[in-house]
């Protein structure tokens, strides 16, 4: 299984590199060259306890985005591992890449790739490839709200089960708001049902977070994640909930 996971992670990296290449090529083809500026944030969290209980949890994430007049590129990877009294209770790896092309200030189309692995939920891998159409309902200096929809080709495999691929539909929503010059909140939801089994097979991924700056580079943040799988591996719960606290650094 470890070999398969490494293969999945390598494939995700190759796909993300392809999205970056597409973004750079698109920028090079514009008549008026724009300065490429990536905004990158790295976050880390670590918890260790000893005594009556022995626990450890470590999380790492990296997100990068680039916004130009007509294009937008979003990239991210995250992973975590934890143990409780020697028993693994956290083991996940997620990655995504998205490239958007704007028709006007609010309307855009794009393509998105998602990849994930969750050892505790016995999910060896799940890939989603989604061409999409999106629209910014709110696009202000301090507040943005966007919605997206598009067909998804889904490829997944659970431990001790045959691989499965199917056609789904991704409905996405993302909200960001600056409470002040130093504090930001965000929230997002992805709902992906199987086309012919809307009520029986679907996943919902939700996230909400807040970050507060210490200085220009360093911030403290708390993130809440909830992942619901209507058809999990046998013996597993259908809902996973995480609270991740740590620090982040902006490049």
C-alpha positions in Angstrom: 0.0 0.0 0.0 2.9 2.4 0.8 4.2 1.9 -2.8 0.7 2.8 -4.1 0.5 5.9 -1.9 4.0 7.0 -3.1 2.8 6.5 -6.7 -0.3 8.6 -6.0 1.7 11.4 -4.4 4.1 11.4 -7.4 1.2 11.5 -9.8 -0.4 14.4 -7.9 2.9 16.3 -8.1 3.2 15.7 -11.8 -0.3 17.0 -12.4 0.3 20.1 -10.2 3.4 20.8 -12.2 1.3 20.6 -15.4 -1.1 23.1 -14.0 1.7 25.5 -13.1 3.2 25.0 -16.6 -0.2 25.8 -18.2 -0.5 29.0 -16.0 3.0 30.2 -17.0 2.4 29.4 -20.7 -0.9 31.3 -20.6 0.9 34.3 -19.0 3.6 34.2 -21.7 1.1 34.3 -24.5 -0.6 37.6 -23.4 0.1 40.7 -25.4 0.9 42.8 -22.4 3.2 40.8 -20.1 2.2 40.9 -16.4 4.6 40.5 -13.5 4.3 37.0 -12.1 3.8 37.2 -8.3 3.1 34.1 -6.2 1.7 34.5 -2.7 2.9 31.4 -0.7 2.0 30.4 2.8 3.5 27.5 4.8 1.8 26.3 8.0 2.9 23.8 10.6 1.4 22.5 13.9 2.8 20.1 16.4 1.3 18.6 19.6 3.1 16.3 22.0 1.9 15.0 25.4 3.4 12.5 27.9 2.5 11.1 31.3 -1.0 9.6 31.7 -1.2 9.6 27.9 1.3 9.5 25.1 0.1 11.5 22.1 1.7 13.1 19.1 0.3 15.1 16.2 2.2 16.9 13.4 0.7 18.7 10.5 2.3 20.6 7.5 0.7 22.5 4.7 1.8 24.7 1.8 -0.5 26.9 -0.3 0.4 29.2 -3.2 -1.7 31.4 -5.4 -1.1 33.8 -8.3 -3.7 36.2 -9.5 -3.4 38.2 -12.8 -5.9 40.2 -14.8 -7.3 37.2 -16.7 -5.9 34.2 -15.0 -5.8 32.7 -11.5 -3.7 29.7 -10.2 -4.2 28.0 -6.9 -2.0 25.2 -5.5 -1.9 23.4 -2.2 -0.6 20.4 -0.3 -1.2 19.2 3.3 -0.4 16.3 5.4 -0.6 15.1 9.0 0.4 12.2 11.2 -0.6 11.4 14.8 -0.5 8.7 17.4 -2.3 8.1 20.7 -0.5 5.6 23.0 1.3 4.1 20.1 -1.8 3.7 17.9 -2.0 5.7 14.7 -5.0 8.0 14.8 -4.1 10.5 12.1 -2.6 9.8 8.6 -3.6 12.0 5.7 -2.2 13.6 2.6 -4.1 16.1 0.4 -3.2 18.1 -2.7 -5.0 20.3 -5.1 -4.3 22.4 -8.1 -6.6 24.8 -10.0 -6.3 27.1 -13.0 -9.0 29.6 -13.8 -9.4 31.9 -16.8 -11.6 34.9 -16.4 -14.1 36.0 -19.0 -14.8 39.2 -17.1 -14.2 40.4 -13.5 -16.5 37.7 -12.0 -17.1 34.9 -14.4 -14.5 32.2 -15.1 -13.9 28.7 -16.3 -11.1 26.4 -15.2 -9.8 22.9 -14.4 -9.2 21.4 -10.9 -7.3 18.4 -9.7 -7.8 16.9 -6.2 -5.8 14.1 -4.7 -6.1 12.6 -1.2 -5.1 9.7 1.0 -6.3 8.8 4.5 -4.7 5.8 6.2 -7.0 5.9 9.2 -10.1 5.8 7.0 -8.5 3.1 4.9 -8.6 5.3 1.8 -5.6 4.4 -0.3 -6.3 7.2 -2.8 -9.0 9.4 -4.3 -8.4 11.5 -7.4 -10.8 14.0 -8.9 -10.4 15.8 -12.2 -13.0 18.6 -12.7 -13.5 21.1 -15.5 -15.6 23.8 -14.0 -17.4 27.1 -14.4 -17.3 29.6 -11.5 -18.6 33.0 -10.5 -17.7 35.5 -7.8 -20.9 36.5 -6.1 -18.9 39.0 -4.0 -15.5 40.3 -5.1 -14.4 43.2 -2.9 -11.2 44.4 -1.3 -11.9 42.7 2.0 -14.5 40.1 1.1 -14.9 37.4 -1.6 -17.5 34.7 -2.2 -17.3 32.4 -5.2 -19.3 29.3 -6.3 -18.3 26.6 -8.8 -19.8 23.6 -10.5 -18.5 21.0 -13.0 -18.5 17.3 -13.8 -15.8 15.3 -11.9 -14.1 12.1 -13.0 -13.4 10.3 -9.7 -10.9 7.5 -9.2 -10.6 5.9 -5.7 -9.5 2.8 -3.9 -10.2 1.7 -0.3 -8.0 -0.9 1.5 -8.9 -4.5 0.6 -11.4 -3.3 -2.0 -11.3 -3.1 -5.8 -10.5 0.3 -7.3 -13.6 2.3 -8.5 -14.0 5.1 -10.9 -17.2 7.0 -11.6 -18.7 10.3 -12.8 -19.6 12.8 -10.2 -20.6 16.5 -10.1 -18.6 18.9 -7.9 -20.4 21.8 -6.3 -17.9 24.2 -4.6 -18.2 27.4 -2.5 -15.5 29.5 -0.9 -15.7 32.6 1.3 -12.9 34.9 2.6 -13.2 38.0 4.7 -10.6 40.3 6.3 -11.8 41.3 9.8 -8.9 43.8 10.0 -5.5 44.4 8.6 -4.2 41.5 10.7 -7.0 39.0 11.0 -8.7 36.9 8.2 -11.4 34.3 8.3 -12.3 31.8 5.6 -14.7 29.0 4.9 -15.2 26.5 2.0 -17.4 23.5 1.1 -17.1 20.9 -1.6 -20.0 18.5 -2.3 -19.4 15.7 -4.8 -22.2 13.2 -5.4 -22.0 10.3 -7.9 -24.3 11.2 -10.8 -26.5 8.1 -10.7 -26.4 7.7 -6.9 -27.0 11.2 -5.5 -28.4 10.1 -2.1 -26.2 7.0 -1.6 -22.7 7.9 -2.6 -21.2 11.4 -2.1 -18.5 13.2 -0.2 -18.7 16.6 1.6 -15.5 18.4 2.5 -15.8 21.5 4.7 -13.2 23.8 6.2 -13.3 27.0 8.3 -10.4 28.9 9.7 -9.0 32.1 11.2 -5.5 33.5 11.1 -4.1 36.5 13.0 -0.8 38.1 12.1 2.0 38.5 14.6 4.1 40.5 12.1 4.3 40.8 8.3 5.4 37.2 7.8 4.3 35.2 10.9 0.7 34.4 11.9 -1.2 32.1 14.2 -4.1 30.2 12.9 -6.8 27.7 13.8 -8.5 25.5 11.2 -11.5 23.2 11.5 -12.0 20.5 8.9 -14.9 18.1 8.5 -15.0 15.3 5.9 -18.2 13.3 5.4 -18.1 10.1 3.2 -21.6 8.6 2.8 -20.1 5.2 1.7 -16.9 4.7 3.8 -14.8 1.5 4.0 -16.4 -1.3 6.1 -15.8 -0.8 9.8 -15.1 3.0 9.5 -17.2 6.0 10.5 -18.7 8.2 7.8 -17.5 11.4 9.4 -14.0 12.7 10.2 -13.5 15.9 12.2 -10.2 17.7 12.8 -9.1 20.8 14.6 -5.7 22.0 13.6 -3.8 24.8 15.4 -0.4 26.2 14.5 1.6 28.9 12.9 2.1 30.0 9.3 4.7 31.9 7.4 4.1 34.1 4.3 6.7 34.2 1.6 
